[in-house]
Amino acid sequence: LQALKRKPDLFLCSNLDVKAVFQCGVLSLKFPEAPTVKASCGFFTELLPRCGEIAPVGQVVHENGKVLLQSVLEGIGGQASRSLMDHFAEILFALNKHCFSYLSVW
């Protein structure tokens, strides 16, 4: 999360597997530890606004965003602690704001 905030062009690096980072974030949303889930939610709320400006991020979100949406909805549906609902809501808000055309398809 801190790397994304401070140096977003890191995601333009050809050595970085953006899909793997994205999938790790999605998996982390399902962890039982609240701080891990909170950090993962923060990662996605920072990542999603960059869909339009960083092509590799946009492509990964386009191809794998449905899995993210499913994980968020599962968390809201009862897999995650109620104290984390605001964080999941922030991901939904970011999806709606920055990836609306994909969201309606997913």
Buried (B, 14 or more C-beta within 10 A) or exposed (E): BEEBEEEBEEBBEEEEEBEEBBBEBBEBBBEEEEEEBBBBBBBBBBBBBBBEEBEBBBEBBBEBBBBBBEBBEBBBEEBBEEEBEEBBBBBBEBBEEBBEEBBEEE
